[in-house]
Structures are given as C-alpha cells and as structure tokens.
C-alpha cells in the first residue's frame, strides 16, 4: 500500500486528513487540560510512552479498513450529537471530581460520536475496531500494579518450589537461603504488559479478520507478559541461589531490559504473523465515503463539543482560587520527609503516610495509648494533581513495607454504618501493622472512593466544599489488636464529625 503516493493523488483522502486535523485541533483547544495531562504522561512516564504512537497507529487502522471496505450510502445523522453531549457531560463531572482517568476516557468516547454525526452509523460501525484501539492512548494501569506484584510473587514462588529451592514468603517478600527479595512495584511488569497489549491488539486488528484468532492474539498479549514476568523473577532468584546476589542483580538489568523483553516481543509478532488471515492488496480506492457531511451535522458537532467546556469554565470561575495561603507547608514537608527517610532510630520499620500536595497534615498519638498514630490530612481546594484521592498518595512506603491484605469493613458511628478501609502491611522484620482509613467531604464520611468523588462533585456544584479530608490511624499488630484499633478509630471519626 503506497500511502505517500495516495496522499499526493487522492483528493478525498487529503480532505479527510484536513478535516481530522481540524477536529483534533478543535478538541485540543476545548479540552486542553485533559489532553495536556495525557501528553505529559506520554512524555514523562516510561509506562505510558506507548501513547505517543496510538494516534498514528489508529490512523493506519482507519486507512487500512476504509481502503478494503469503503463506506457506501453514508448519510450524516445530527441526532447522534446527543452522544457527544452525554460523554462531554461525563467529562465535565469527571473534571469537577478530579477523576482524570474518567475525563480522558470520556474525551476518547466523544470521537466515535463525532464520526457518527458527520458520516453516519455505517461509518462508525466500519471503524469500530480502530476507535476501540484509540482508547489505549489513555494512560491507565497504575491500579494493576499491586495485583501484578501479587501474581508475580505467586508465580515465582510456585516455580521456585517446583525446582526444590527452600523458600519462605510473607506478602511480597521472598526469602531463600541466598538472601531476601522484594517484588517491588518496578518488578510488577506493568510496562511490559501495556506494551505487549498494544502490540497484540494492533496486530489483531490490522492483520486478522477472524474473531477467534483475534481473541487468541489479544489474550496472548495479556497472558504471555504476565507469565514471562513471573519467569523473569524466578530466573533472578535461581541465579542468586546458584551464584550470588550481585550476579542476579546484573542479570536482571541485562535480561529484562533487552534480551528477555525483545524475545517475548518477537514471539508475539511471530504469533501475529502465524494467525494472520488477510490477503495483501495494493489497490487504493478513490473515495472512502460516498457522501460528504451535511452543514447541519457540522453545526451539531460544534455546539455539542462546546457546551461542557463552557460550563466548566463558568463553574471554575465561581470557585475560590487555590493559593498557598492556607497551606501548612512545613507540616506537610515534615511528614513527607518522614515517609521518605524514616526516623533516625527505626528507619527500616518506621511508618508514615505520603500526601505530597495536601494543604495540611496533622500527626497525633492517642493520649491513652502512645502506640497508636493518627493522621488528619486536609485539602482545602483541589486543583490539577492536588487531589484527595490520587495514586501518588501513599499509606506506607513500599521500600520498607509490603502489602499483605486490604479489605473494607464497617464501623457503627453515631447510628450509621461507615465504610472503612483496613490495610495490613508487613516488613522483613516480620512486623505487621494495621492501617484504617476513611475520607471525609462535607458531611459525608466513607472509604468508598467513588462515593466520595460523587459527593465532591455535588459539593462543588453547590459551592459548599471544594476539598476534603483523609482520616488515618495505625498501630503495630503486636501492640494494639485490630478490635482495639477499630474502637480508637471510631472515637477519632466521631471527634472530626
């Protein structure tokens, strides 16, 4: 397929490219903050750098699909702009709730409805796979890291036991006679997984027509990197068992960085070629669409795209401006330094939380039990990355502690059942610590993040509250029982209500 020659001679394709460029520019201007957040992660995060290639790869998928099956008898459908209104409203709610992921997903969901409005449902259905691929541009996957760590630990331990190496595990810590290992966040394989999924989905959509073969290719892009990452950790531990820790560390960097990753990618590409069922063609059609969009469709798209950003602008203008006036910078910095560096005496087992953008953090110990620590984290106003619920906020330092379990419990407080998050962590010194957490916005208290986000949106629309609080309490299992800690936490919440 000679794409460059087609670009020079095909007027229809030139028109489509110009319209697409104008649409992208229009979307970027209207939804600038959301687009800027995505681009920032593409450029600054190795995990999400694949996002830079998603848009051009989507263009390749669209070109290939339309070249093989041009759209005939397409007609504009201005009523489809209702879909644009719906997802732009979802975007608005997500922006007010500071849920960047949902805002980005909503923005991507707007694009297919723009095509539906301008070119009709036939065009949307013909290009559905390309638009689904476009969602891979959204930087998402951080929430998978703890689960991938657990899976990697389970797989590697099973392999170690299978070869007869003595092993003991506690949480994400793995101990063998040669030394101790921690399946850290960097060992989760999230970057490996996302890259493999991108390659698997692209190959499946571009070269495979059979839905069964596509499913095999996509599942391979998911399962192969997970199994391979478990194998990688297993190989590191075996090298340490047979040789020494220094050799294992060097082996990790060389193999995972280049040889191992490249080998698995080659396997996926080979599988994609083996599953390919398309016949190659060099014929390029003169027209991808039979009819041009109507003027009413263009007007409907422009109006539908503008309403939500304009509404957001008016709401933001009515909110107080976020300043450092109410920030207790020294208190926040002291707690964050404590999180990173630990105390002078117990640096390897010290516990502290990490909320880098908070307006204030108060640390107290109970007067009747000095073994219990309580944090009150306050956000007066949320803006940008400064938000109460954010993946950057941490309940413990993963370099000192490992997650053992996490669950939701309910505590009776003032006649109500309040949902509380109970987290149990462990370190190499076999110390276990319980952490209890709730969020508070306005008069509502819960550990359910979605409910908190929903109440934050309502509070912002009513102009009653623009931030929130996190109430956290913790103690070592050997010093304070879970039942005692829950009783102390109940009293702590009652004091703050």
C-alpha positions in Angstrom: 0.0 0.0 0.0 1.8 3.1 -1.2 0.4 5.6 1.3 2.7 8.5 0.2 1.6 8.2 -3.4 -2.0 8.0 -2.3 -1.7 11.2 -0.3 -0.4 13.0 -3.3 -3.2 11.9 -5.7 -6.3 11.1 -3.6 -8.3 14.3 -3.0 -10.8 12.5 -0.8 -8.0 11.3 1.5 -6.5 14.8 1.6 -9.9 16.2 2.6 -10.3 13.6 5.3 -6.8 14.3 6.7 -7.5 18.1 6.8 -10.9 17.5 8.5 -9.3 15.2 11.0 -6.5 17.6 11.8 -9.1 20.4 12.3 -11.2 18.2 14.6 -8.1 17.2 16.6 -7.1 20.9 16.9 -10.6 21.9 18.0 -10.7 19.1 20.6 -7.3 20.1 21.9 -8.3 23.7 22.3 -11.6 22.9 24.1 -10.3 20.1 26.3 -6.8 21.4 26.7 -6.2 20.4 30.3 -7.3 16.8 29.7 -5.2 16.5 26.6 -2.2 18.1 28.3 -2.4 15.6 31.2 -2.3 12.7 28.8 0.6 14.1 26.7 2.5 14.9 30.0 2.3 11.2 31.0 3.2 10.0 27.5 6.4 12.2 27.5 7.4 11.7 31.2 6.3 8.1 32.1 8.0 5.1 30.6 4.9 3.1 31.4 2.7 5.2 29.2 5.1 6.3 26.4 3.3 4.0 24.0 0.5 6.6 24.0 2.6 8.7 21.6 2.1 6.0 18.9 -1.6 5.2 19.4 -2.9 8.1 17.3 -0.7 7.4 14.2 -1.4 3.7 14.6 -5.1 4.4 14.7 -4.8 6.4 11.5 -3.2 3.3 9.9 -6.0 1.1 11.1 -8.6 3.6 9.7 -6.8 3.9 6.4 -6.5 0.1 6.0 -10.1 -0.5 6.9 -11.5 2.1 4.6 -9.3 1.1 1.7 -10.5 -2.5 2.0 -14.2 -1.6 2.5 -15.2 1.9 1.5 -18.3 3.3 3.1 -21.2 3.4 0.7 -24.5 5.3 1.0 -23.4 7.0 4.2 -25.5 9.9 5.5 -25.0 12.4 8.3 -27.0 11.9 11.4 -27.1 15.1 13.5 -29.1 13.4 16.3 -26.0 11.4 17.1 -24.6 14.6 18.6 -26.6 13.6 21.7 -23.9 11.0 22.3 -21.3 13.9 22.2 -23.4 15.7 24.8 -23.6 12.7 27.0 -19.9 12.0 27.1 -19.0 15.6 27.3 -21.3 15.8 30.4 -19.4 12.7 31.7 -16.2 14.6 31.1 -17.5 17.7 32.9 -18.4 15.6 36.0 -15.1 13.9 35.9 -13.2 17.2 35.8 -15.2 18.5 38.7 -14.5 15.3 40.7 -10.8 15.4 39.7 -11.0 11.9 38.1 -8.5 12.3 35.4 -8.9 8.8 34.1 -12.7 9.1 33.5 -12.2 12.6 32.0 -9.7 11.1 29.5 -11.9 8.1 28.7 -14.9 10.4 28.2 -12.9 12.5 25.8 -11.9 9.5 23.7 -15.6 8.3 23.7 -16.6 11.6 22.2 -14.6 11.0 19.0 -16.6 8.0 17.7 -19.9 10.0 18.1 -18.4 12.9 16.1 -17.8 10.4 13.2 -21.3 9.0 13.7 -22.8 12.5 13.5 -20.8 13.5 10.4 -20.7 10.3 8.4 -23.4 8.1 9.8 -23.7 4.9 11.8 -22.3 2.8 8.9 -19.0 4.6 9.1 -18.9 4.2 12.9 -19.5 0.5 12.7 -17.0 0.0 9.9 -14.3 1.8 12.0 -15.3 0.5 15.5 -12.2 -1.5 16.0 -9.9 1.5 15.2 -11.8 3.6 17.7 -11.6 1.0 20.4 -7.8 0.8 19.8 -7.7 4.6 20.3 -8.7 4.1 24.0 -5.2 2.5 24.6 -3.9 6.1 24.4 -5.5 6.8 27.8 -2.7 6.4 30.5 -4.3 3.7 32.7 -2.8 0.8 34.5 -1.4 2.0 37.8 -4.2 0.3 39.7 -3.0 -3.0 38.3 0.5 -2.7 39.9 -0.4 -4.2 43.4 -2.3 -7.1 41.7 0.6 -7.7 39.2 3.0 -7.8 42.1 0.9 -10.4 43.9 0.6 -12.5 40.7 4.4 -12.3 40.0 5.1 -13.3 43.6 2.8 -16.3 43.4 4.1 -17.5 40.0 7.8 -17.1 41.0 7.2 -18.9 44.3 5.4 -21.8 42.6 8.4 -22.1 40.2 10.9 -22.0 43.0 9.1 -24.7 44.9 8.9 -26.8 41.8 12.7 -26.9 41.4 13.2 -27.7 45.1 14.7 -24.5 46.4 13.8 -23.8 50.0 11.6 -20.7 50.1 9.6 -18.6 52.6 7.2 -15.8 51.6 5.3 -13.2 53.5 3.4 -10.7 51.5 5.6 -9.6 48.6 8.8 -10.7 50.4 10.5 -13.9 49.2 13.3 -15.4 51.2 15.7 -18.2 50.1 19.0 -19.3 51.8 21.0 -17.0 49.5 19.1 -13.8 50.5 15.8 -11.9 50.6 13.9 -10.5 47.7 11.0 -8.0 47.4 8.6 -8.0 44.4 8.7 -4.2 44.2 6.5 -2.0 42.0 9.3 -1.9 39.4 9.0 -5.7 39.3 5.3 -5.8 38.6 5.9 -5.8 34.8 3.3 -3.1 34.1 5.3 -1.5 31.4 6.0 -4.9 29.8 2.2 -5.7 30.0 1.0 -2.5 28.4 3.5 -2.7 25.6 2.5 -6.3 24.8 -1.2 -5.5 24.9 -0.7 -2.6 22.5 1.3 -4.8 20.0 -1.2 -7.7 20.4 -4.3 -5.5 19.8 -2.7 -3.7 16.8 -1.7 -6.9 15.1 -5.1 -8.5 15.8 -7.0 -5.5 14.2 -4.7 -4.9 11.3 -3.9 -8.4 10.1 -6.6 -10.7 11.5 -10.2 -10.9 10.4 -11.4 -14.0 12.3 -12.8 -13.0 15.7 -11.5 -16.3 17.3 -8.0 -15.6 16.0 -8.2 -12.0 17.2 -9.1 -13.2 20.6 -6.2 -15.6 20.7 -3.8 -12.8 19.7 -5.1 -10.3 22.3 -5.2 -12.9 25.1 -1.6 -13.8 24.2 -0.7 -10.1 24.5 -2.1 -10.2 28.1 -1.1 -13.6 29.4 2.4 -14.0 27.8 3.9 -10.9 29.5 2.4 -11.9 32.9 3.8 -15.4 32.7 7.1 -14.1 31.3 7.5 -11.6 34.2 7.0 -14.4 36.7 9.6 -16.4 34.9 12.0 -13.4 34.9 11.7 -13.1 38.7 12.2 -16.9 39.1 15.3 -16.8 36.9 16.8 -13.9 39.0 16.2 -15.9 42.3 17.7 -19.0 40.7 20.8 -17.1 39.6 21.1 -15.8 43.2 20.7 -19.3 44.6 23.3 -20.8 42.2 25.7 -17.9 42.2 25.4 -14.7 44.2 23.2 -11.7 44.7 25.4 -9.4 42.6 25.2 -11.7 39.6 21.4 -11.8 40.0 21.1 -8.0 40.0 23.2 -7.7 36.9 21.3 -10.5 35.2 18.0 -8.6 36.0 19.1 -5.4 34.2 20.5 -7.0 31.1 17.9 -9.7 30.5 14.8 -7.7 31.4 15.9 -4.5 29.7 16.9 -6.0 26.4 17.1 -9.7 25.7 14.1 -11.0 27.6 11.7 -8.2 26.5 12.9 -8.5 22.9 12.5 -12.2 22.9 8.9 -12.0 24.1 8.0 -9.3 21.6 9.4 -11.4 18.8 7.3 -14.3 20.0 4.1 -12.1 19.9 5.0 -10.8 16.4 5.6 -14.3 15.2 2.3 -15.4 16.6 0.6 -12.5 14.9 2.0 -13.5 11.5 1.0 -17.1 12.1 -2.6 -16.1 12.9 -2.9 -13.6 10.0 -5.7 -14.4 7.6 -5.8 -11.4 5.4 -4.7 -11.3 1.8 -2.4 -8.4 0.9 -3.6 -5.7 -1.6 -2.0 -2.7 -3.1 -5.2 -1.2 -4.7 -6.2 2.1 -3.2 -9.7 3.3 -3.5 -10.6 6.8 -4.9 -13.2 7.6 -2.3 -13.6 6.3 1.3 -17.0 7.9 1.8 -19.8 8.2 -0.8 -21.3 11.4 0.6 -19.9 14.4 2.4 -21.2 15.5 5.8 -24.1 18.0 5.9 -23.9 21.5 7.2 -26.3 20.7 10.0 -24.1 17.9 11.1 -21.1 20.2 11.4 -23.1 22.7 13.4 -24.4 20.0 15.7 -20.9 18.8 16.4 -19.5 22.2 17.1 -22.4 23.1 19.5 -22.2 19.7 21.3 -18.5 20.0 21.8 -18.6 23.5 23.2 -21.3 23.2 25.9 -19.3 21.2 28.5 -16.1 23.2 28.4 -18.0 26.4 28.6 -20.0 25.1 31.6 -16.7 24.0 33.3 -15.2 27.5 32.7 -18.2 29.2 34.4 -18.1 26.8 37.4 -14.3 27.2 37.9 -14.6 31.0 37.8 -17.1 30.8 40.7 -14.7 28.7 42.8 -12.2 30.3 45.2 -8.7 30.4 43.8 -6.2 27.8 45.0 -3.4 29.5 46.9 -0.7 28.6 49.4 -2.2 30.9 52.0 -4.0 28.2 53.9 -1.2 25.6 53.4 0.9 24.4 56.3 3.9 23.8 54.1 6.3 23.0 56.9 4.0 20.3 58.4 3.3 18.6 55.1 7.0 18.6 54.2 8.0 17.2 57.6 5.5 14.2 57.2 6.6 13.6 53.6 10.3 13.6 54.7 9.4 11.2 57.5 7.8 8.9 54.8 10.9 9.0 52.6 13.7 8.9 55.2 12.1 7.3 58.3 13.0 8.2 61.8 16.6 8.2 63.0 16.1 5.2 65.2 13.8 2.9 63.3 14.4 3.9 59.7 13.8 0.4 58.3 10.4 -0.1 60.0 9.2 3.4 60.5 5.7 4.1 59.2 4.3 7.3 57.8 1.8 8.4 55.1 2.6 10.4 52.0 0.2 13.1 50.7 2.6 15.5 48.8 0.0 18.0 47.7 -2.0 18.3 50.9 -2.8 21.7 52.5 -2.1 20.4 56.0 -1.2 17.1 57.7 -1.6 16.7 61.5 0.1 13.8 63.2 -1.0 12.8 66.7 -0.6 10.0 69.2 -3.5 8.9 71.4 -3.1 10.2 75.0 -4.2 6.9 76.4 -2.1 4.8 74.0 1.1 6.2 72.6 1.5 3.2 70.3 -1.4 4.4 68.1 -0.7 7.1 65.5 -3.4 9.1 63.8 -3.2 11.4 60.7 -5.6 14.1 59.6 -4.9 15.1 56.0 -6.6 18.2 54.8 -7.3 19.5 51.3 -8.9 23.0 51.3 -9.2 23.1 47.5 -8.5 20.5 44.8 -6.8 21.6 41.6 -4.8 19.7 39.0 -2.8 16.9 40.6 -3.7 18.3 44.0 -6.5 15.9 45.0 -7.6 13.9 48.0 -7.8 10.6 46.1 -4.7 10.2 43.9 -2.5 7.3 43.1 0.5 9.4 44.2 -0.8 9.4 47.8 0.5 6.5 49.8 -0.5 4.8 53.1 3.0 3.3 53.5 6.5 3.4 52.0 6.8 0.3 49.6 10.5 0.3 50.1 10.0 -0.6 53.8 6.7 -2.3 53.9 4.8 -4.8 51.8 1.0 -5.1 51.3 -0.3 -8.2 53.0 -4.1 -7.6 52.6 -6.7 -4.9 52.1 -10.4 -5.0 52.7 -13.4 -2.9 53.5 -15.1 -3.1 56.9 -18.0 -1.2 58.5 -18.0 0.6 61.9 -21.1 1.8 63.7 -20.6 5.6 64.2 -23.4 7.9 65.6 -26.1 5.4 64.4 -24.6 5.0 60.9 -22.5 2.2 59.3 -19.4 3.9 58.0 -17.3 2.0 55.4 -13.6 1.9 56.5 -10.6 0.6 54.6 -8.5 -1.9 56.6 -5.0 -2.4 55.2 -2.4 -4.8 56.7 1.3 -4.4 55.9 4.4 -6.4 56.8 8.1 -5.9 56.6 11.2 -8.1 56.5 11.5 -7.9 60.3 8.1 -9.8 60.5 6.4 -6.8 62.0 2.8 -6.4 61.0 0.9 -3.1 61.1 -2.9 -2.4 60.7 -4.0 0.8 58.9 -7.5 2.2 59.0 -8.7 4.9 56.6 -11.8 7.0 55.7 -12.3 10.0 53.5 -14.5 13.0 54.5 -16.0 15.6 52.2 -18.7 17.9 53.6 -20.8 15.9 56.0 -20.2 12.6 54.2 -17.6 10.0 55.5 -16.6 6.8 53.8 -13.7 4.8 52.4 -15.6 4.2 49.2 -13.7 6.3 46.7 -16.5 6.5 44.1 -19.0 7.7 46.7 -16.5 10.3 47.9 -15.9 11.5 44.4 -19.6 11.8 43.7 -20.2 13.9 46.8 -17.2 16.1 45.9 -18.9 16.8 42.5 -22.2 17.7 44.3 -20.4 19.9 46.8 -18.6 21.8 44.1 -21.8 22.3 42.1 -23.5 23.6 45.3 -20.4 25.7 46.1 -20.3 24.2 49.7 -17.0 22.3 49.8 -14.0 22.2 47.3 -11.7 19.7 49.0 -11.9 17.0 51.7 -10.0 15.1 54.4 -8.4 11.8 54.9 -8.5 10.3 58.5 -5.9 7.6 59.1 -5.0 5.5 62.1 -2.4 2.8 62.5 -0.6 0.6 65.1 1.5 -2.5 65.1 -0.4 -5.8 65.4 1.7 -6.9 68.3 1.0 -3.8 70.3 -2.6 -3.0 69.6 -5.2 -5.6 68.5 -7.5 -5.0 65.5 -10.5 -4.7 67.7 -8.8 -2.0 69.9 -7.7 -0.1 66.9 -11.2 -0.1 65.4 -12.5 1.3 68.7 -9.9 4.1 68.8 -10.7 4.9 65.1 -14.4 5.1 65.9 -13.7 7.7 68.5 -11.3 9.6 66.2 -14.0 9.8 63.5 -16.6 11.0 66.0 -14.3 13.8 67.1 -14.0 15.0 63.5 -17.7 14.9 62.6 
